[in-house]
């Protein structure tokens, strides 16, 4: 797995992950993360399978730091 995150502003960032699973060299997942008030973040993106379009997926995550 390789990941890269690039801040675009104080609260918004671009992220790209590459996972090498289920093969023909895995998945590429570009996304956007938005910092929300209260030490939390909302991340959304799209996982693109390198081994067939039927395995692509939209994802949305919400996380909170304690």
N, C-alpha and C positions, 0 to 999 in steps of 0.2 A: 504494500500500500504506500502510495505517495500522496501527499497533500500540499496544497499551496493556498494561502489566504492573502489577499491584497486589500488593504483599507481603501475605500473610495471617498469616505468622509468620516467624521467623528463617530457616527452611529451605523454606517452602512459599509459592508465589505463584500468582495467577490471571493468565492472559493471554488477550487477545483480539486477533486480527489480522483485517484486511479486505484482500483482494486483489481488484483490479478486472479480472481477466482472464477470458477465454472467454465472456463477458458475459451479460447482463441484470444487470449490476453485480456479477459475480464471486462470491466466496466469503467467508463469515464463519467464523472458526475459533476457538472458545473452547477453553481448555485449562488444565491444571494443570502447574506445574513444581516439582520437588522437588530441592533441593540435596543431593548425596550427598557423603560424605567424599572428600578428595583432589582438590578443585577440579573436580568434575564435577557434572553435572545430568541428571536424567531428566525429559522433557517428554512429556505425552500429551494428546490432545485429539481433536476431531472437526471436520472441514471440512464445512460445510453449503453446498451450491451454491445460488445464488439463481436457477438456471435449470434445475432438474430434480433430483428425488431420486436418480436413478440415478447421479449424479456425486458424491454424498457419500462421505466417506472417514474412517476412523479413522487416526490417526497416532501414532507413538511415536518419540521421538528420544532418543539418549544423546549427551552432549557432554562433552569434557574440555578444560580450559584448560591451556596449557603455559607 
